[in-house]
Amino acid sequence: ATFAVGACAYLFVDNPGDRRKDSVFKRIVQCTRIAVASVPSDLPVSLAASARQCAAVLREETDAVCSEPGALLESSKVDMIVFDKTGTLTADTQSLIKIVQPPSKSSTAELLSPSASDVVLAGCHTLIGMDDGSLVGDPLDKSSLESTGWKYIPHERSAASQEKPKMATDPVKLWQLRSFPFDPIRKMSSAIILVQLKSGDFRVWVVAKGAPTKMQPLFDEQNKTLTQWYGRKIQKLGTLGYRSISLGALDVSIIEPARALFPSGLPKNELRHSELECLVQEARSNARSFHRNSIERQPSNSLEYHLSFVGFACFNAAMRVSTPRVIGELKAADLKVTMLTGDDLYASISAAKKAGIFPQPLANVHVLKVNASGTLEWEMNEQVRELSVSNARKIHRDISRGRSVLAATGNAVSAILSETEVSRVNEYLRGQLLHQASLIASASPDDKLTFVQWLKHSRDKRVANRVLVCGDGVNDIAAMREADVSVAMLSGFGHESEADESDVDVRRREKLKRRRIGSNRLTETRSNKPNHEELLGIGNSPAAASARIQLRIKKGLHTLQQNNSSNDPPVHATPLDVTFSSIQEELRRYKELKKGGSGAAKILEDEARLRRSLQQKADIDAPANEISIYESDGSDSSIKAGEACLASSVTLLRPCISGVETLVRTGVAAAACSISLYRKVVLNCMLSCYNLATL
């Protein structure tokens, strides 16, 4: 613009040696031409083409789909990467390793059946049964139910024990009367169930499961033996790397909830099945008046009943093979890496060590927590101290040496960033320490959102202002929407990351290639004769596409014939219109698969469902000594878009974080290409202005 103004001014300067005597009108016209030439009209198109080319390279190399145009360039400026833990750094499925029973000296261990922990896991869930017999819901609930030995009956919303009961008080069957799904704020779920014992008696139980720290107030805190053992066990299980879920139950058969559910009394053993089902349906209608606050709250006085603690369910999710490599590359690029998770603090510390987020060798882990009175405290080497400015300075000096790290809980972060809490300690933590935190655990969605907002809008230059958040679940959506760049992953690959020992997930990439997502295709020799799947329109081969078009044409002609033969007004359509619409539908399918995202995931899920139905039919028709050509490898073949895909600007078409480091590199390359292109276009505009001013 400055060069154009100078060129226009040059036209109005009278040069004695210049023989041209242009009029003022001609000079004004020339100035207008210079002004038009100074505007780089090709720049937006050129930059868009450059960004699109970089996005295509990113898609081809790392199976990453960029859904927002500016996300790729924005990724070149990030200085902090925030990862979720479960399903992101670790596998998206968790296996139940063991049940830790309460201590024998605890009176709560004798209130219910020894198998009460299995009853809680089998009855406290929100799983939904599908027509094909599969269960849909939280992977944690599915893993829990499979490990208990109880069989869930979806149409009855009941579960039956598959093991032979030993005692008369052992439960043999249960019915869900009311279930409350997992609440990310409360960090627990609960249910009201009807339990049938081996003796034939019926009991009403209230069951709950959730984070150990959130469940502890629901138990009897007057039991000192249980309280002391409870805290030590949480820390020990977390140190071993387990994700522990606390289980609680209460028999309410003789108190108010049972009377409200069954006004005429609990079912009797001699009832027929139809009569029992009518009573259960009536109880479910009565249970609609119950609210989860009546179950998931701490008793206010000694007259109210406490839940009985029945054990810890210990889950283990394997660390993805590519996680340490990706974390190492990001840290080598001088990017700050932080884990932001809702899991337990000590289990998250163990996972952070395995993932490489904590430096090695590691001297100390400084933990900022909030005690029962609501004040901040500092924990190091199992020693808890009150947090003061002098202690905060010691932590800062220790972390600056590079061998210690800072971890915090979600409520501690919210307390530090709270505007109502104004103190010297909070000001020092906000200005000097909090941005150096490598782990924030036990964080609710609001805590995650508060932390990301502070990172983005902090005026302190030492705090990261460009944040990339990577997650896979609905708990991460709020933080991902606030982040500058958000990355989501696909789910539904089960335990494959545990079995694969290579850094590159070969089997999972093979699955993606078989589904013909984008340019990922298997380069294998094929015969000219189409197979059975292609004849049914499954796949992306020319034969499958031709079969799909033929099936659409056949269906359209049949519909057209039915409409014309009926008494309704005739439809003004010809067989040629049906043919063209079938071809256009196939083109739309091709574009959706090439584009990726939720549309492509739906198409692939429909094909996977058709494959499964073919496999089931082949298994039925095949002889016992014959192996079906549709034999499964024992893993779930469905690829599902996780909830976080709804809010992400980039989606990884793989169930691991391998690709985040390539996203940052590609963003830097796209920014460098855009700057170079900008310089070339501006230089061209300057030369045009110079020519118009001098010629």
C-alpha positions in Angstrom: 0.0 0.0 0.0 2.9 2.4 0.8 4.5 1.6 -2.5 1.3 2.2 -4.4 0.9 5.6 -2.7 4.4 6.5 -3.6 3.9 5.5 -7.2 0.7 7.6 -7.4 2.6 10.6 -5.9 5.3 10.1 -8.5 2.8 10.7 -11.3 2.0 14.2 -10.0 5.6 15.3 -9.7 6.6 17.5 -12.6 9.9 16.3 -14.0 11.5 18.9 -16.3 13.2 16.2 -18.4 10.0 14.3 -19.0 8.5 15.3 -22.4 5.1 13.7 -21.6 2.5 16.2 -20.7 -0.4 14.1 -19.5 -3.5 15.8 -18.3 -4.7 15.6 -14.7 -7.6 13.3 -15.8 -5.1 10.8 -17.3 -3.0 10.9 -14.2 -6.1 10.2 -12.0 -7.0 7.3 -14.3 -3.4 6.0 -14.0 -3.6 6.3 -10.2 -6.8 4.3 -10.2 -5.1 1.5 -12.2 -2.2 1.6 -9.7 -4.5 1.3 -6.8 -6.3 -1.7 -8.4 -3.0 -3.4 -9.2 -1.8 -2.9 -5.6 -4.6 -5.1 -4.3 -3.4 -8.8 -4.3 -6.7 -10.3 -5.6 -5.1 -13.7 -6.1 -3.8 -13.9 -2.6 -6.9 -15.5 -0.8 -7.3 -18.1 -3.6 -3.5 -18.9 -3.5 -3.5 -19.2 0.3 -6.6 -21.4 0.3 -5.0 -23.7 -2.4 -1.8 -23.9 -0.4 -3.6 -24.8 2.8 -5.8 -27.3 1.0 -2.7 -29.0 -0.5 -1.1 -29.2 3.0 -4.3 -30.7 4.4 -4.3 -33.3 1.6 -0.7 -34.2 2.5 -1.7 -34.5 6.2 -4.6 -36.7 5.3 -2.5 -39.0 3.1 0.4 -39.4 5.6 -1.3 -39.6 8.9 -5.0 -40.2 8.3 -5.9 -36.8 9.8 -8.9 -34.9 8.5 -8.9 -31.1 8.9 -12.5 -29.9 9.1 -11.7 -26.2 9.8 -9.7 -24.3 7.2 -7.7 -22.2 9.8 -6.9 -25.1 12.1 -3.9 -26.2 10.1 -2.2 -22.7 10.2 -3.2 -22.3 13.8 -1.4 -25.5 14.7 1.9 -23.9 13.7 1.6 -21.4 16.6 0.6 -23.7 19.4 3.0 -23.8 22.4 1.1 -26.2 24.7 -0.4 -29.6 23.9 -3.0 -30.9 26.4 -3.9 -34.6 26.3 -6.7 -36.6 27.9 -5.7 -39.9 29.5 -8.2 -42.7 29.1 -9.0 -43.5 25.5 -6.4 -41.0 24.2 -3.0 -41.9 25.7 -4.3 -45.3 26.8 -6.5 -47.9 25.1 -10.2 -47.0 24.8 -11.3 -50.2 26.5 -10.4 -51.2 30.1 -10.2 -54.6 31.5 -11.3 -55.5 35.1 -8.2 -56.9 36.8 -9.5 -57.6 40.3 -11.9 -56.7 43.0 -10.4 -55.5 46.3 -12.7 -56.5 49.1 -13.0 -54.3 52.3 -11.0 -55.3 55.3 -12.4 -58.0 57.5 -12.4 -55.8 60.6 -14.8 -53.4 58.9 -18.4 -54.0 59.9 -19.7 -52.9 56.5 -18.2 -56.1 54.9 -20.7 -58.2 56.8 -23.9 -56.3 56.0 -24.4 -57.7 52.5 -23.5 -60.9 50.5 -19.9 -61.5 49.7 -20.9 -61.2 46.0 -22.3 -57.7 46.5 -19.6 -56.2 44.4 -20.6 -58.3 41.4 -24.2 -57.2 42.0 -23.2 -53.6 41.9 -21.3 -54.0 38.7 -24.1 -56.0 37.1 -26.9 -53.6 38.1 -25.3 -50.2 38.1 -25.0 -49.3 34.4 -26.9 -47.8 31.5 -26.2 -50.4 28.7 -28.7 -50.8 25.9 -29.2 -54.0 24.0 -29.3 -53.9 20.2 -31.3 -56.2 17.8 -28.2 -58.2 17.0 -27.6 -59.1 20.6 -24.7 -56.6 21.2 -24.6 -54.1 24.0 -24.0 -50.4 23.5 -22.9 -48.0 26.2 -19.9 -47.1 28.4 -16.9 -49.4 27.7 -16.3 -49.4 31.4 -19.8 -50.8 32.1 -19.4 -53.4 29.4 -16.1 -54.6 30.7 -17.5 -54.7 34.3 -20.5 -56.8 33.2 -18.4 -59.3 31.3 -16.1 -59.8 34.3 -18.8 -60.4 36.8 -20.2 -63.6 35.4 -23.7 -62.2 35.2 -25.7 -62.3 31.9 -27.6 -59.2 31.0 -31.1 -59.6 29.5 -31.8 -56.3 27.6 -35.6 -56.7 26.9 -36.2 -57.4 30.6 -33.5 -54.9 31.9 -32.4 -57.7 34.2 -29.3 -59.8 34.8 -28.9 -63.4 36.0 -25.9 -64.9 37.7 -24.1 -67.7 35.7 -22.4 -69.1 38.8 -24.0 -71.6 41.2 -24.9 -69.8 44.4 -23.4 -71.2 47.6 -25.4 -69.5 50.3 -29.1 -68.8 50.7 -28.4 -65.0 50.8 -26.5 -65.0 47.5 -28.2 -63.0 44.8 -29.2 -65.0 41.7 -31.1 -62.4 39.6 -31.7 -58.7 39.6 -34.0 -56.2 37.8 -33.1 -52.5 37.2 -35.9 -50.3 38.5 -34.2 -47.0 38.0 -30.7 -46.2 36.8 -28.9 -42.9 36.8 -26.1 -42.5 34.2 -22.5 -41.4 35.0 -22.4 -37.7 36.0 -19.1 -36.1 35.1 -19.6 -33.5 37.9 -20.5 -36.0 40.6 -18.1 -38.6 39.1 -20.5 -41.4 40.0 -23.5 -43.4 38.7 -26.2 -45.1 40.7 -29.2 -47.4 40.4 -32.2 -48.9 42.3 -32.5 -52.6 41.7 -34.7 -55.5 42.8 -32.6 -58.5 43.9 -33.8 -62.1 44.1 -31.8 -64.3 46.5 -31.2 -68.1 46.3 -33.7 -68.6 49.0 -36.4 -67.0 46.8 -36.7 -63.8 48.8 -36.7 -60.4 47.1 -34.8 -57.4 48.3 -34.5 -53.8 47.1 -31.0 -52.5 46.9 -29.5 -49.0 46.2 -26.2 -49.4 44.4 -23.6 -46.8 43.4 -20.1 -46.7 41.9 -17.8 -43.8 41.1 -14.5 -42.1 41.9 -13.2 -43.2 45.3 -12.8 -39.6 46.6 -16.4 -38.8 45.6 -17.8 -42.0 47.0 -16.1 -41.8 50.4 -18.5 -39.3 52.0 -21.4 -41.6 51.2 -19.9 -44.3 53.5 -19.8 -44.3 57.3 -17.0 -42.0 58.3 -17.4 -43.0 61.9 -15.8 -46.3 61.0 -12.1 -45.3 61.6 -10.8 -48.7 60.5 -12.4 -48.3 57.1 -11.6 -44.7 56.7 -7.8 -45.2 57.4 -7.6 -48.3 55.2 -9.7 -46.5 52.4 -7.2 -43.6 51.9 -4.1 -45.8 52.0 -5.6 -48.3 49.5 -6.6 -45.6 47.0 -3.0 -44.3 46.9 -1.5 -47.9 46.7 -3.8 -48.9 43.8 -3.1 -45.7 42.0 0.7 -46.2 42.4 0.3 -49.6 40.8 -1.3 -47.9 37.8 -4.9 -49.2 38.4 -8.0 -47.1 37.8 -10.0 -47.9 40.9 -13.8 -47.5 41.1 -15.4 -47.5 44.5 -18.5 -49.7 44.9 -21.3 -49.1 47.4 -24.6 -50.8 48.2 -27.5 -50.5 50.7 -30.4 -52.8 51.4 -33.5 -50.6 51.6 -36.1 -53.3 51.8 -37.5 -52.2 55.2 -37.2 -48.5 54.8 -39.0 -45.8 52.8 -37.7 -46.4 49.2 -39.0 -50.0 49.1 -42.4 -48.9 50.4 -42.7 -46.2 47.7 -41.7 -48.7 45.0 -43.9 -51.6 46.2 -46.9 -50.1 48.1 -48.4 -53.6 48.5 -45.2 -55.2 49.7 -42.2 -56.9 48.0 -42.8 -59.7 45.6 -43.3 -63.2 46.9 -41.5 -66.3 45.9 -44.6 -68.1 44.6 -45.5 -65.5 42.0 -45.7 -66.5 38.4 -43.4 -64.9 35.9 -46.1 -62.7 34.3 -47.3 -61.4 37.7 -43.7 -60.7 38.7 -43.2 -58.7 35.5 -46.3 -56.6 36.2 -45.0 -55.8 39.7 -41.6 -54.8 38.3 -43.2 -52.5 35.7 -45.3 -50.9 38.4 -42.2 -50.4 40.5 -40.4 -48.8 37.5 -43.2 -46.3 37.1 -43.1 -45.5 40.8 -39.3 -45.1 40.6 -39.6 -42.2 38.2 -40.3 -39.9 41.1 -36.9 -40.7 42.6 -34.0 -38.3 42.0 -30.4 -39.1 42.2 -29.9 -36.6 44.9 -31.7 -38.9 47.3 -29.0 -41.6 46.6 -25.8 -39.7 45.8 -25.6 -37.4 48.8 -23.8 -37.5 52.1 -26.2 -38.4 55.1 -26.9 -35.2 57.1 -27.4 -36.9 60.4 -26.9 -40.2 62.2 -30.5 -41.3 61.6 -30.0 -41.5 57.8 -28.5 -44.6 56.3 -25.0 -44.8 54.8 -24.0 -46.9 51.8 -22.0 -50.0 52.7 -18.6 -50.1 51.0 -18.3 -53.4 49.1 -14.9 -53.1 47.4 -12.8 -51.4 44.7 -13.0 -52.5 41.1 -9.5 -52.2 39.6 -9.3 -51.5 35.9 -6.3 -51.4 33.7 -6.0 -49.7 30.3 -2.8 -50.4 28.4 -0.7 -47.5 27.2 -0.8 -47.1 23.5 2.5 -48.1 21.9 2.9 -44.8 20.0 2.3 -42.6 23.0 5.8 -42.3 24.4 7.3 -41.6 20.9 4.8 -38.9 20.1 5.2 -37.3 23.6 9.0 -37.4 23.2 8.9 -35.7 19.7 6.6 -32.9 21.0 8.8 -32.2 24.0 11.9 -32.3 21.7 10.2 -29.5 19.7 10.1 -27.4 22.9 6.4 -27.7 23.3 4.8 -28.0 26.8 2.9 -31.3 27.2 0.2 -31.6 29.9 -2.1 -34.4 30.9 -5.6 -33.1 31.8 -7.8 -36.0 33.0 -10.7 -36.8 35.3 -9.1 -40.0 36.6 -7.7 -40.5 40.0 -4.5 -38.5 40.9 -2.2 -41.4 41.7 -3.3 -43.6 38.8 -2.7 -40.5 36.5 0.8 -40.0 38.0 1.7 -43.6 37.1 0.3 -43.1 33.6 2.2 -39.9 33.1 5.5 -41.7 34.0 4.8 -44.4 31.4 3.8 -41.9 28.7 7.0 -39.9 29.2 5.3 -36.7 30.3 7.4 -36.7 33.5 11.1 -36.3 32.9 13.5 -39.2 33.8 15.1 -39.6 36.2 12.4 -38.1 38.4 13.2 -36.7 41.8 9.9 -35.5 43.3 6.3 -35.0 42.3 4.8 -31.9 43.9 1.0 -32.1 44.2 -1.4 -29.3 44.9 -4.6 -30.4 46.5 -7.6 -29.0 48.4 -8.2 -30.5 51.8 -11.6 -31.2 53.4 -11.8 -27.6 54.8 -11.4 -26.1 51.3 -7.8 -24.8 51.7 -4.8 -25.5 49.4 -2.2 -27.9 50.6 1.1 -29.3 49.2 2.0 -33.0 49.2 5.4 -34.4 48.4 6.7 -37.9 49.2 3.5 -38.7 51.1 4.0 -35.6 53.4 1.2 -33.1 53.4 2.0 -29.5 54.3 0.1 -26.2 54.3 0.8 -24.2 51.1 2.4 -20.8 51.7 4.3 -18.4 49.5 7.6 -19.7 50.9 6.7 -23.3 50.2 5.5 -22.3 46.7 8.9 -20.7 46.1 10.6 -23.9 47.1 8.5 -25.8 44.7 9.4 -23.3 41.9 13.1 -23.7 42.6 12.9 -27.5 42.6 10.9 -27.6 39.3 13.3 -25.1 37.7 16.1 -27.7 38.1 14.4 -30.0 35.7 14.1 -33.1 37.8 10.8 -32.4 39.6 7.3 -31.9 38.2 4.1 -30.2 39.4 0.8 -32.0 39.5 -2.6 -30.7 40.7 -6.1 -31.7 41.2 -9.0 -30.2 39.3 -10.5 -28.5 42.3 -7.1 -27.1 43.3 -6.8 -25.5 39.8 -10.3 -24.0 40.1 -9.5 -22.6 43.5 -6.3 -21.0 42.3 -7.9 -19.4 39.3 -11.0 -18.4 41.2 -11.5 -14.6 41.2 -13.1 -14.7 44.6 -10.0 -16.2 46.2 -7.5 -13.3 46.2 -4.4 -14.0 48.2 -0.6 -13.8 47.8 -0.3 -17.6 47.4 -2.9 -17.7 44.6 -1.2 -14.8 42.8 2.2 -16.4 43.0 0.8 -19.8 41.8 -1.0 -18.1 38.8 2.1 -16.1 37.8 4.9 -18.6 38.5 3.8 -22.2 39.0 0.5 -23.2 37.5 1.6 -23.0 33.8 4.4 -25.5 34.6 1.9 -28.2 35.7 2.5 -31.4 33.8 -0.6 -33.2 35.2 -4.0 -32.1 36.3 -6.1 -35.1 37.6 -9.5 -35.6 39.0 -10.7 -32.7 36.8 -14.4 -32.2 36.0 -15.4 -30.8 32.6 -15.7 -27.3 34.2 -12.2 -27.6 35.7 -10.8 -28.5 32.2 -12.6 -25.6 30.6 -11.4 -23.2 33.3 -7.8 -24.3 32.9 -7.9 -24.0 29.0 -9.5 -20.6 29.2 -6.9 -19.3 31.6 -4.1 -20.6 29.3 -5.6 -18.8 26.3 -6.5 -15.5 27.9 -3.7 -15.0 30.4 -1.7 -11.8 29.8 1.4 -13.3 31.3 4.0 -14.0 28.6 5.2 -17.0 30.4 1.8 -18.7 30.1 1.0 -20.5 26.9 -1.5 -18.6 24.7 -1.9 -21.1 21.9 -3.4 -24.4 23.1 -4.0 -27.7 21.3 -6.4 -30.1 23.1 -6.6 -33.8 22.2 -9.4 -36.0 23.5 -11.9 -38.6 22.6 -14.9 -38.3 25.0 -17.8 -36.0 25.8 -16.0 -34.8 29.0 -13.4 -33.1 26.8 -15.8 -31.3 24.5 -16.0 -28.0 26.5 -12.2 -27.7 26.7 -11.8 -28.6 23.0 -14.3 -26.0 21.9 -12.3 -23.4 23.8 -8.9 -24.5 22.5 -7.2 -22.9 19.5 -6.9 -26.4 17.9 -8.8 -29.5 18.9 -8.0 -33.0 17.8 -10.3 -36.0 18.2 -9.8 -39.7 17.5 -11.9 -42.6 16.3 -12.9 -45.4 18.7 -14.0 -49.0 18.5 -10.7 -50.8 18.1 -10.9 -52.5 21.5 -7.7 -54.1 22.9 -5.7 -54.1 19.6 -3.2 -51.5 20.9 -2.3 -54.0 23.7 -1.5 -56.8 21.4 0.4 -54.8 18.8 4.1 -54.4 19.8 5.1 -52.3 16.8 5.1 -48.5 16.9 3.1 -48.3 13.7 -0.3 -49.8 14.3 -0.2 -52.2 11.4 -3.4 -54.1 12.0 -5.5 -51.0 12.6 -4.1 -49.3 9.5 -5.0 -52.5 7.6 -8.6 -52.1 8.9 -8.8 -48.5 7.7 -7.4 -49.5 4.3 -9.9 -52.3 3.9 -12.7 -49.8 4.4 -11.2 -47.5 1.7 -11.2 -44.3 3.8 -9.9 -41.6 1.5 -6.7 -42.6 -0.2 -6.0 -45.5 2.2 -6.4 -48.6 0.0 -4.8 -52.0 0.0 -2.6 -52.5 -3.0 -3.3 -56.2 -3.6 -3.8 -58.2 -6.8 -7.5 -58.9 -7.5 -9.2 -61.2 -9.9 -11.6 -59.8 -12.4 -14.4 -61.8 -11.0 -16.3 -60.0 -8.2 -16.6 -61.7 -4.9 -19.8 -62.2 -2.9 -19.4 -58.9 -1.0 -18.9 -56.9 -4.1 -22.1 -58.4 -5.7 -24.0 -57.0 -2.7 -22.4 -53.6 -3.0 -19.9 -53.8 -0.2 -16.6 -52.1 -0.8 -15.2 -49.4 -3.1 -14.2 -51.4 -6.1 -15.7 -50.7 -9.5 -17.7 -54.0 -9.2 -19.2 -53.0 -5.8 -20.1 -49.5 -7.2 -21.7 -51.0 -10.2 -23.7 -53.4 -8.0 -24.9 -50.5 -5.7 -26.1 -48.6 -8.8 -27.9 -51.6 -10.2 -29.6 -52.3 -6.8 -30.7 -48.6 -6.6 -32.1 -48.7 -10.1 -33.9 -51.9 -9.5 -35.4 -50.5 -6.3 -36.3 -47.2 -7.9 -38.1 -48.9 -10.9 -40.0 -51.1 -8.5 -41.2 -48.1 -6.5 -42.1 -46.3 -9.7 -44.1 -49.2 -10.9 -46.0 -49.5 -7.6 -46.8 -45.7 -7.6 -48.1 -45.8 -11.2 -50.3 -48.9 -10.5 -51.9 -47.5 -7.4 -54.9 -45.1 -7.3 -52.6 -42.2 -6.3 -51.7 -39.5 -8.9 -49.0 -40.8 -11.2 -45.4 -39.8 -10.5 -43.9 -37.9 -13.4 -40.6 -39.7 -13.5 -39.0 -41.9 -16.1 -36.6 -44.8 -15.8 -33.9 -42.5 -17.1 -34.4 -40.2 -14.1 -34.1 -43.2 -11.8 -30.8 -44.1 -13.4 -29.4 -40.6 -13.1 -30.4 -40.3 -9.4 -28.8 -43.7 -8.7 -25.5 -42.5 -10.3 -25.7 -39.2 -8.4 -26.2 -41.1 -5.1 -23.1 -43.1 -5.8 -21.1 -40.0 -6.5 -22.3 -38.4 -3.2 -21.2 -41.6 -1.4 -17.7 -41.4 -3.0 -17.4 -37.7 -1.9 -18.4 -38.5 1.7 -15.8 -41.2 2.0 -13.1 -39.0 0.5 -14.1 -36.2 2.8 -14.2 -38.3 5.9 -15.8 -37.4 9.2 -19.1 -38.5 10.6 -20.7 -39.1 7.2 -18.0 -41.5 6.2 -18.1 -43.2 9.6 -21.8 -43.8 9.1 -21.3 -45.4 5.7 -18.6 -47.6 7.0 -20.7 -48.6 10.0 -23.6 -49.6 7.7 -21.2 -51.8 5.6 -19.7 -53.4 8.8 -23.3 -54.2 9.9 -24.0 -55.9 6.6 -20.7 -57.8 6.8 -21.6 -59.1 10.3 -25.0 -60.2 9.1 -23.4 -62.1 6.2 -20.9 -63.6 8.6 -23.7 -64.8 10.9 -25.5 -66.3 7.9 -22.4 -68.0 6.6 -21.6 -69.4 10.1 -25.1 -70.9 10.2 -25.0 -72.4 6.7 -21.4 -73.7 6.9 -20.7 -77.2 8.0 -19.1 -77.7 11.4 -15.8 -78.9 10.0 -15.6 -76.0 7.5 -14.2 -72.5 8.1 -16.4 -69.7 6.9 -14.9 -67.1 4.5 -16.4 -64.5 6.8 -14.7 -65.7 9.9 -13.9 -62.9 12.3 -10.6 -62.2 13.9 -12.3 -61.8 17.3 -12.3 -58.1 17.4 -15.0 -55.5 16.8 -15.0 -54.5 13.2 -16.9 -51.2 13.7 -15.2 -47.9 13.4 -17.1 -45.2 15.4 -16.6 -41.5 15.6 -16.1 -40.6 19.3 -18.2 -37.9 20.9 -15.2 -35.5 20.8 -15.5 -35.4 16.9 -18.5 -33.1 17.3 -16.3 -30.3 18.6 -12.9 -31.0 17.0 -11.3 -29.1 14.2 -9.1 -32.1 13.3 -10.1 -35.8 13.4 -7.5 -38.6 13.5 -8.8 -41.6 11.6 -6.9 -43.9 14.0 -7.3 -44.8 17.7 -4.0 -43.3 18.9 -2.3 -39.9 19.1 0.2 -40.8 16.3 -0.4 -37.9 14.0 -0.5 -35.0 16.4 3.3 -34.4 15.9 2.8 -34.5 12.2 -0.1 -32.1 12.5 2.2 -29.6 14.1 4.9 -30.1 11.5 2.5 -29.8 8.7 1.1 -26.6 10.2 4.6 -25.1 10.3 5.1 -26.1 6.7 1.8 -24.6 5.7 2.6 -21.4 7.5 6.0 -21.2 5.8 4.4 -21.9 2.4 1.8 -19.2 3.0 4.4 -16.6 4.0 6.5 -17.4 0.9 3.4 -17.3 -1.3 2.4 -14.0 0.3 5.8 -12.5 -0.5 5.6 -13.6 -4.1 2.1 -12.1 -4.6 3.1 -8.8 -2.9 6.2 -8.6 -5.0 4.2 -9.1 -8.2 1.8 -6.3 -7.1 4.7 -4.0 -6.4 6.2 -4.6 -9.9 2.8 -3.9 -11.4 2.5 -0.6 -9.6 6.1 0.3 -10.7 5.3 -0.5 -14.4 2.1 1.5 -14.4 3.8 4.5 -12.7 6.9 4.7 -15.0 5.7 3.4 -18.4 
